[in-house]
């Protein structure tokens, strides 16, 4: 075991303390362009409304024109991929449901699939946002519904990520998608998530961006242009009845795969994006609400929501109007494009780090045959890629983030820390310092 006791006990506080930044990812992050983001959002606003029940045939206005434009942008970026980016519109006719769909509607999700370079690597990482917009009445499909922030800001992140990463050559694959039907009960995301489950796709992370450009709170006027919230579930929604006993016995109520992904986002984004804090929110979504990532959570895929620190309800789900000198409505003038740029850069850094990484270690286990104040972990090599080594992570049970990071090239490690007091995980690291999402050990039998 190639690891000194001194190194074992060095606290891990910041991701950048253990290895330097990947120059390729630094380059991608530096290419995020505020003017590009502004142009995307202004174009989306120009469709008048992107309501899911609006016209799909009008070439200039409505959801159909908007989704066709996104497909066109994806196809432009696909020219940079050497033939590895496939672009298509996932479509299905949705029947009236007596709630938020009052007629048969053609639902369409613009999708770009950037295939990884390793044919044996089946991992997929997904970035999403929702294309549709609305005003006060969720059934109003004709009024001006600019949706600049909700969710033009998220769609701008998807488009900019596709533009920049289309030139990459990562072993794993990336899906870029703009969902329709979010405001009508997550219809588009459910369509794709259900298909991914049916097709047994290996989606290992979903980064759902929904409102990432507004820094100002509505009621108080407080401004926060330095913090991005990441929402993640604690107890896994999918098959919780089968997993609950093990979670309780091992004390892993705070260690779902989605929450490991959230911690990963915090470490990587704060490493690459200056002046940005990732705030981990221990909820699947905002209080009593949900988003497109919820469709993937329900199907067992690790999924999180990225969203601004404050919501401004004067500019969300509002008719465009002025009352007592106050402007209401989701207009571009209320977006902070410097803040948006940082949040988009965070997505790109995380996507690139995930897709460049070696796959996770296999069969991570903790030995428990004997009662000891040390902890022994063992694992097997990942299915794909060649790791430079492995990190064993440790944190006290009440810590939100990993505190210690210990390197080895072996397939096991004995750590002088008690399993009573610490949570452990193992991740791979490659030659350029990119790490996999951590894996919590099961019990060796």
N, C-alpha and C positions, 0 to 999 in steps of 0.2 A: 504494500500500500504506500504510494508515493505521496506522502503528506506529513508535514511536521506538526507536532502538537501546537507549536506557536501559531501556525497558519490556521489550524482547526479552530482556535479560539479567537481569531480576529473577527470582530463584529462586522457584519455586512449592513451598511447603512444606505449606501447609494450604489446603483447598478454600475456606474462608471468607475467605481473604485476597484473592480475586479478585472476589467479589461477595457481597452481603448475603443473608440467608436469605429465602426466599419466605414471605410471611406466611400464605398459605393452607396450606402444608405445615407450618409451625409450629403452626397451629391443629389440624390433624389429629393431629400428634404429641402435643400437650397433652391430647387427648381419650382417650388410651389409659388404661384404668381397671383397676386391680388387682382390684377387686371383681368386675368382669365376667370377668376371666381366671380368677379363683378359682371363680366360678359355673359357667363352662364345664367346667372340669376336674372339679369335684365331680359335675356331671351325668354326664360321661363315665364316671367311676369307678362311678357308681351302676348302670351296665348290667351289672355283675358281671364279664362278660368281653366283649371285642370281638374275640375270635379269629375269623379269617376263616371257619373251619369251624363256628362256633357257629350258633345258630338265626337264621334270617332271617324267621321267622313270629311269634315271641314278641313281643308289643307292649311288654314291659317290660325284657327282658334279651336280651343277645346283639348280634351285629353288625347284624342287621336293624333292631332298635329304635334302635341308635345312629345308623345312617346315615339313618333316617327323621327322627330328631330334628335332625340337621345340615341336612337338606333344609328342615325347618320353620323353622329359624333363618334360613337363607338367604332363604326366602320372606318372612319378617318384614322383613328388611333390604331386600329388593327393593322394598318399598312406598315407600322413600325415593328411588328412582332415576328416578322419572318414566317408568316403563315400559321402562327401558333394561337392567334386570337380568333375565336369563333363568335360571331354576333348574330343574335336572333331575337325574335319577339315571342315570348311564351304567351299563348292566347287560350282563352276558354270563355264560352258563353256562360254567364252567371244568371240564374233564374231569380225572379222576384222572391223576397224572403218575408214580406210583410213588415219589415223593419226599416232598413236603410237602403234597400234595393227595391224600387217600385216598378221596374220593367226589366225585360231581358237586356243585358248589357254585355258588350264584348270587352272582356278584361284583358289587359296586355301588360306584361312585364318586359321592358327592354333589358337584355342580358348580354354581357360580354364575358366569354370564358377564355382566360389566358392559360393555356395548357403548360404544365411544367415540363422541364427538359428531361427528367428522369422517368422513363416509362414504367418503372417499378414503384414509383412513389405515387400513391393514390390519395395523398392528403390534399384537401381543398380548404382554402381560407376565403371567406366571403365578406365583402363590404357592401352595405346597402343603405338606402334612404327611400322615402316615398315620394312619388311624382305628383300625386293628386293634391288638390287644394280645396278649401271650403271657406264659406263665410259663416255668419251666425247660425243660419238655418242649415243643418247638415244635408237637407234634401234640395237646397237651392243650387241648381246646376247651370244657371245662366248668368247670375250677377258677377261683376268683376271680383275675382278671388285671386289676388296676385301671388299669395303663398311664397313670398320672398324668403322668409326665414323658415316657415313651416310648410313644406320642407325643402324649399329651393336651396337653402344652405347645405342641407344634407346631400342633395343631388349634386351640388357643385363639388362636394368632397368626392363623390363617386366618380364624376367625370374627370376631375383633376388627377385622381389616383390612376384612372385608366390611361390618361394621357401620358403621365410620367412613367408608370410601371410597364406600359406596353413594350418598352425597349429592353426590359429586363430578361434575364435567363435564369430563373429560379428552378430548383428541382421540383418544387410543389406547385400546384395550380391555384389560381385566384379567380373568383367570380365577382364581377361588378354588376350590380342590379339596381334598378329604380322601380320600386313596386307601385302598382296602381291599387286603389281600393283600400288604402289604410284607414281613411276617415269613414269608410263604410263597413268597418269591423274587420280590418286586417285581411282583406280578401286576397290580395296579390301575394303577400308573404305566406299565407296558408297554402296557396296553390303551389308555390315552389317548395316549401318545407315538406309538404305531404309527398311531393314527387321525389324529393331527395331521400326521404325515408323509404319510399317504395323501391327506389332504385339502389338502395343501400350505399349511397354516396358517403365518402369518408370526410364529411365536413367537420373540421376540428376547431373552427372559430368563426363566429359571426359578429362583425362589428357593425351595428346598426346605428346610423347617425340620424338623429331627428331633432332639429332645431339646435344648431351649433354656432349661430352668428350674432345673437342678441346678448349684450352684456348688462342690460339695465333692468332692474326689477320694476314692475308696474306700480305697486302701491307705495313703496318707500323711496323709489328713485335711486336706490343704491346701485353702484356700478362695480362689476367684477369682470374684467377682461383678461384675467390670468388663470382662471380655474375652469376645468372641464370635468363634469361629473361622469362617472362610469357606474351604471346600475348593474348589479348582478344578483342572481338568486343564491340563497344559501343552501337550503334543502332542495334537492333535485326534483322538479315537478314530475318528470317521466319516471315511472316505475318506483315511486317513493315507497310504496308498500313493501316492495322486495328489498329495498336498500336500508330501510329505517333502522332495523335492529343493528346492523353493522355500523351505521353512522353513530348511533347512540353508544354502542360499546366502545368505539374507538375515539369518541369525542370529536367527530369531524363535522359538526353542524355548520362550521364556517369554512368548509373546504370542498365545496362542489367544484366541478370542472369549470363552470362559468365564473366562479369566484377566483379560481387559479388564473383564468384568462384575464380577469380584471386586474389582478396583481401584476401580471406580465405587462399589461398595457401601461400601468403606472411606471414600472421600472424603465421600459424602453422609451416611452414618450418623454419622460422627464430627462432622460439621457440625451436625446437628440434635439429637443425643442426648447430653446432658451425662453425663460420667463413663463413657463406653463406648469401649473400644478394639476395633477390628476387627483380628483377627490373620489375615493371609493365610497359608494352609497350601497349599504347592505339591504337592498330591496331589488326585486326583479325589475321594477319600474317606479315611477312616481306614485304617490299614495293613491291607492284604489284605481290606478290606471294601467294601461298597457301599450305596447308598441309592436312593430313588426318583428322584433327579435323574439317576442313571446311565442310566435308561431313555431320558431325553431326550438325554443326551450321546451315546448310541449311535445316535440318529437325527439327530445333527448340530445340535441346538439348544443355544445357549449356556446352561449350567446349572451351578449351584453348590449346595453343601450348607452351611447355617448350623447350627451346633451349639455347645453350651456348651464352655468351655475344658477342663473335666475331665469324664470319665465316671465314674460310681460304680457299679461292678459288683455291689455289695450290693443295689442297687435297680433293677437292669436284668436282665430275663430271669430272674427269681427267683420261686420259690414263696413265698407269704406265710407267714412263720414267724418264730419267735424261737429263736435258738440262743446259749447262753452269755450271755444278756442282750442280744444284738444283734438288732435288728429287720431282717429282710430283706424285700424286696419294693418294688414301684414305687408307693408311697403318696403322697398329696398332702402329707403332713407334711414331706416331704423337698424340697419345691419352695420356692425363694426367690422370692416373687412380686414383690419389688422388682427383682430381676435379670431375671426374666421380662418385666416391664413394659418395661424398657429394650430388650430384644431384640425385642419386638413393635414398639416404636416405631421401631426401626431398619428393620424391614421396611416399615412404612407410609411412612416418609420416602423410602425408595428407590423403592417402587412409585409413589408420587405424583410423584416427580421424573422417573422414566422416562416415565410416562404423560402428563405435562404437556409434556415436551420436544418439540421439533421432531425429525423423523426425521433419521437420519444423513446426512452429506454423501455424495454419490454419486461414484464413480470417482475416489477419492483416489489420487494418483500422485506418485512422486518422479522428478524429472528426473535422468538419469545420463549424458547424452550426453558431457559434458566432466568431466574430473577436477578437482575443486575442493575447497577447505576450507570452502565454504559448502554449504547444502542448499536446493534449491528444490522446494516442494510445490505441487501444483495439484489442484483438485477441482471438482465441479459441485454445483449447488444440490440440496437434499434433495427427495425425491419429494413430501412433504407438509409443510405448515406454512410459516411465514414466519420465517426466522431473523433475529435482531438482528445476528448476526455469527458468527464462527467462532473457535475456539481451536486453535492449533497447539501441541501438547504435545511435550515433549522430556524424555528421561531418559538418564543414562549407562547403559551396557549392564548394569552390575552393580547398578543401583538397582531395588528392588522397586516403587517408586511413581514417578509423574510428578513431575519436579522443576521444570520450567519451563512456563509457560502464557502464550501470546502471542496477543493479540487482533487481529483484522482484520475488515473488512467486505468485503474483496475475495475473489476465488476462487483466489488463489495467494499465496504468501509465500516470500521468500528469507531464510533464517535463517543468521546467522553462526556456525553450528555444524557440525562435521564429521560426515557420515554414518558415518564409521569409528568414532566415539566415542559416538554417541548413537542411540537409538531414537526415532522420531517417530510422531505420530498426529494426526488432525484430528477435531474434534467440533463440532457446532452448539451455539449458545446462543440462547435466546429472550429476550423482553423482560423476563421475570421472573427471569432468571438460571439457568433450568433447562437442563442440558446433556444431549446425547445420549451414549451409550456411544462412546468413541473408536474411530476406524477407522485401522488400520495401512495405510500406502500400499503399493500395488503399484508395479511399475517401469513408467515411461512408455516406450512403444516408438515 
